[in-house]
């Protein structure tokens, strides 16, 4: 073969390789762009795959209406707290005090009813007021004093936790007393049947909350400002967004949602316990991260958080029905957390 023909063949080969690389990079880029636009798509695929896996392994035992609704019952509290955590993380913050605020709100509801003899309905409102106050303090310290969210909420977690035990004297209000004198406190634990499915009002509260927040985040000025603050607070402020007020409002709403979780917690466990829900802060972060919400703020979906919570619930129930050691659940969830962060980093490259 002459040198001219060899060079021509080499040039054609290089062109084909370059074209292949461009096509491959183009496909990868499109996938990144789609996942960047629809961040809840990854957890949805993982959720469907996990349901299919355990359905294949367990058959009707897993696919029964009771088993599937049991998953929702188990993740209702985590999902509600996760909604509060989602709002904060969307602003590029984090709230380690959500679990403690939830428990303190529930304790206030119970103590105001049984220690002071106040109407249970008024005690519930007092619990929400406490949650909003805790959220306001967090928001003020983050937005106005400009302290790091991690430090602020870590300190608030310790303060609220200590206040909870000191105020309640570590006493549990029994479920029988609540059912007799203040049944409204157990409202979210009440069940009703739809066919073979058993649903609690706590599950209804979770679904309603996710739908309301999804609408607010995607269809209101407040929601767009939340995303803007999380994406680039300086640019948002230059665009006329009142970043301080947005941050404070986010933490206040998060505190109110934690109070709702505290009310639902009473219904879930049937009593008012100052030691309940101690790991809710970690579980809420787990649901948020697995749900594809970026820890760097400005990207994610409240639906993704719900999918993340359900993934944890599916793995927990599925592995329990199989009869495996519970530690396998923690191991797999740990793998999912690290994988979710890795996928988030990969997706974020589309914006750079």
N, C-alpha and C positions, 0 to 999 in steps of 0.2 A: 504494500500500500504506500502511495506517495505521501510525502510530508503534508502536502496541501489537503489531501483527503483525510488524513489522520487528524489534522487540526480542525477540519470542518466537523468531523464526527465527534471530536471532543467538545467543540462548542455546542453542538446539538445536545450532547449528554448533559452539559452544565445547565443548559436552558431548561431541560426537562426536570432536573433535580431542583433548580430554583423555582420552577413553576409548582412542583409538588410541595416544596416547603411553604410557598406562599399560600397555596390552597389549604394546607394543614393549619398554618397559623391563622388563616382567615376563619376556618371553622372553629378553632379554639377561641378566637376573639369573639365570634358570634355567641358561643356558649357563655362566655364571661359576661357579655353584654346582656343576654337574656336573664341570667341569674342576678345580675346587678339591678336590672329593672324589676324583677319579681323575686325578691330575697326569700320568700316563703316557699318557693318551689322545691328547694333542696330538702328541707325537713318534711314536706308533704310526700316526696318520693320515698324518703327513708321510712316514714310512718306507714305508707301503703306496703312497702316491701317487708317491714317487720310484721304487719298484720297478716300478709300472705304467708310468711315463713311459719309463724306460730299456728296459723290456720291449717297449713299443710301438715305440721307435726302433731297437732292436737285434734284437728277435725272439729266436730260439733261441740266438743268440750270447750273450745275456745270461741267458736262462732255463735254460741248461744246468746240470746238477747240479754240474759242476766249477766253473763261474763263481760260482754261489751259495755253494758251500762255500769258495771262495777268499776271499770277502768275510769270512767268519767267521775264516779263518786270519789275514787281515790285521789284524783288529781284536781278536784274542785278547789281545795284550799290553796294548793301550790299555784294553780292557774290564776286565781284572783290576786294573790301576792305577786305572781309573775307579771301581771298586768301593770301593777305599780312599779315594779322594777324596770319594765320595758320603757315606760315614760322617762324614767331617770336616765337610763342607759342611752336612749335616743338623743339626749342632750350631752353625750360624752361623759356622763357622770356614773356613779354607782351608789347604791343605797344599801349599806350593811345593817341598817336598823329596821328594815321592814318587818322582820319576824317579831322583834321585840315590841314594836308599835302595835302589831296585830294582837299579841297576847295582852299587853297593857289595856288596850281598848276593850277586850273581852272581860278582863278583870274589873275594869271600871263599870261596865254594864251590869255585871253580877253584884259587885259590892254596893253600888248605888241603890240597887233594888232590895237587897237583903240586909245590908248594914244600916242604911238610912231610911228604908221603907218608902222610897220614891216609886212612882209608877214605872213599870218596866219600859214603857214606850219612851218616857223622858230619860231613863237611864241609857237607853240605846242612843239617843241624841247626844247625851253627855260623852258616850264612848266615841262617837264621831267627832265631837269637838276636841277631844284629847288627841285623836289621830291627826286632825287638821293642825292643831297647835304644834305637835312634834314635827310635822312636815314643814310648817312655816319657819320654825327655828332652823331646820336643816337648810331650807331654801335661802333664808336671810344670810346665814353664815357663808354659804357657797356663792351667792350672787352679789351681795353687798360687801361683806367682809373679805370675800375672795379667798376663802380657805379651800384647800383641796377636798372634793367630795368624799374621797376615801377616808381621810382623817376625820372630817366632820361626822360622817355617819358611823364610823367606828366608835368615836366618842359617844355619840348619841345612843348607839346600841348598848354600851356599858351603862350609861346613865339610866336609860329606860328599863333595862333589865334589872338593875338594882332597885329602882323605884317600884317596879312591879312586885318584887319579893318583899320589900319593906312595907308597902301599902297593904298587900294581901296577907301579910304574915305567913306566907306560904300555905294558906288554907285553900282547900278545894270546896267549891259549892256543889253539892251532890245533885245528880240528875233528877232524882225523885222529888227533891225540894223545888227545883226549877219547874218541873212538869206540873206541880201542884199549885204554885203561886205565880209563876211568870212564864207561862208556856211560850210566849212570843219570842223569848230568848232562844228557844229550840226550833224556831220556825224553819230555818234552812235545813234542818235535819229530817223534816217530815217527808214521807215518801208517797208516791202514787204510781200506779201501774199503767203501762201502755202495752197491751199484749203481754208478752213474757218479760218485757223490760221493766226494771224498777228504777225510777228516777226520783232524785231528791230536789227540793227547791234550791239547794246549794248549786246543783248542776245548772239549773235554769238561770240562776244569778250569774254564774260564770259565762255562759253563752251570751246572755243579754249584755253583760259588761264588755265582752270582746267586741260585739257588734256595735255598741255605742262608741267605744274608743276607736274602732276601725273607721267609723264614719267621721268622727271628730278629727282624726289624724289626716285623713285623706280628702276631706271635703270642707274644712273650715280654715279660716285664716290662722287661728290658734295652732292647729295641727301643722300647717305649713311652716309656721314660725318655730315650732318645736324642732322640726327637721333642720331648718336653717341654722338654728343656734348650735345644734349638734354637729353640723357639717363644717361650719366656719363662723364662730361667734363674731369675729371682727367684721367680716363681710356682711353678716346679718345686721349688725348695728349700723354700718354705713348705709345699708339699704333701708333704714328706718325702723327696724325691728327693735322693740324695747326689751333687750335681752334679759335685763334684771327681773323685770316683771314676769317674763315668760318662765325663767328658771324658778322663781318663787312659786308661781302658779303650778308648775309641774310637781314640785315637792309637796305642795298642799294637797293637790289631787291625789298624789301617791299616798299621802297620809290618810285621806278619806277612804281610799280603796283598801288600805290595810285595816281600817276599822270595819269595813264591810267583811273582810276576811275574818276578823275577830268574831263578829256576829255569826258568820257561817261556821267558824270553828266550834262554837258552843253547840250548834246543832249537830255537827259531825261527831263530836265525842260525847255529847249529851250532858256535859258538866262544864263548870268554869274552873279551869286548872291553870295556875300560874306557871306550871312547868311544861305545858303543851306547846307544840310548834317551835321548839328550840332551834331546829335546823331549817326553818322556812326561808331564811335569807340565802343560804347556800342552795337550797332546792330551787328557789326562784331564779337565781343566777344561772343554774344548770339549764332550766327550761328556756331561758332567754338565749343563752349561747347556742344550745342545740337547735333552737328555733331560727337560727340564721341572722340574729340581730347583731350588728357590729358593735363591739366594745369601744370602738373609736367614735361612735355616735353618727347621727345623720342618715343611717341606712338600716332598714329592717321593717318588719310588719308585726302588728299585734297578733295576726293570725299565725305567723310563724312561731310566736311564743306558745300559743295554744297547741300547735303541732308538736313542739318540743316537749311540752308537758305530757302530751298523750304518748309520745315515743317512750318516755320514761315509764309511764303507766303500763304500756303494752309489754315492755321488757320485764317489768317487775311481776306482772300477773302471769305472763307466758312462762317465764323461768320457774315461777312457783308451782304452776300446774305441772310442769315437766318433772319437778322434784329435785332441781339442782340446788347446790349450796347458794344461799343468798349473796355470798361474796361475789359470785359471778355477775350479779346485777350491777354492783358497784364497779367491777372491772370493766364491763362493757360500756357503762355510762361514762366512765373516765375516758375510754377510747373515743366515744362519740364526741365528748367535749373537745378533746385535742383535735380531732378530725374537723369539727365544725369551725374552730378557730383557723386551722390551716386552709380550709375552703374559703373562709372569709378573706384571708390575706390574698389568696389567689384571685378572688373575684375583684378585690379592690384595685388590682393592677389595671383594670379596664378604665379606671378613672385617671390614671397617671400617664 
